[in-house]
């Protein structure tokens, strides 16, 4: 993770940020499914308590 300046509530603050990347063979996996998968991973990383629900 890298400390990155972001805007929160109109102010610039430093937050840890992480890039995620997914590589898939489009002959096997549709890009929409890959995008939904990464979105769900981001949700779980941002809100780990959701793993318990």
Legacy VTK file of the C-alpha trace (Angstrom):
# vtk DataFile Version 3.0
C-alpha trace
ASCII
DATASET POLYDATA
POINTS 53 float
0.000 0.000 0.000
1.075 3.547 -0.718
0.088 6.721 1.117
-1.834 8.793 -1.440
-3.461 12.237 -1.209
-7.243 12.017 -1.700
-10.132 14.451 -1.248
-12.489 13.629 1.648
-15.242 16.041 2.670
-13.635 18.806 0.599
-10.202 18.443 2.229
-7.033 16.782 1.011
-5.995 13.957 3.326
-3.433 11.165 3.099
-4.881 7.647 2.890
-3.281 4.270 2.231
-4.253 3.105 -1.270
-3.736 -0.182 -3.077
-4.083 -0.996 -6.785
-5.747 -4.251 -7.822
-5.321 -5.831 -11.224
-6.985 -8.863 -12.781
-5.772 -10.681 -15.858
-8.165 -13.057 -17.582
-8.540 -14.825 -20.902
-11.556 -13.177 -22.569
-12.198 -16.386 -24.483
-13.089 -17.994 -21.143
-14.162 -15.147 -18.829
-16.324 -12.172 -19.784
-14.862 -8.782 -18.821
-18.062 -7.827 -16.979
-17.683 -10.814 -14.652
-14.060 -9.875 -13.969
-15.090 -6.316 -13.165
-17.818 -7.494 -10.772
-15.319 -9.828 -9.103
-12.837 -6.987 -8.492
-15.609 -4.706 -7.220
-16.632 -7.366 -4.686
-13.015 -7.861 -3.581
-12.721 -4.086 -3.044
-15.941 -4.071 -0.991
-14.640 -6.867 1.223
-11.235 -5.232 1.697
-12.866 -1.914 2.622
-15.421 -3.583 4.941
-13.967 -6.866 6.242
-16.842 -7.294 8.736
-18.971 -8.233 5.680
-17.088 -11.534 5.615
-18.835 -12.435 8.865
-22.347 -11.670 7.624
LINES 1 54
53 0 1 2 3 4 5 6 7 8 9 10 11 12 13 14 15 16 17 18 19 20 21 22 23 24 25 26 27 28 29 30 31 32 33 34 35 36 37 38 39 40 41 42 43 44 45 46 47 48 49 50 51 52
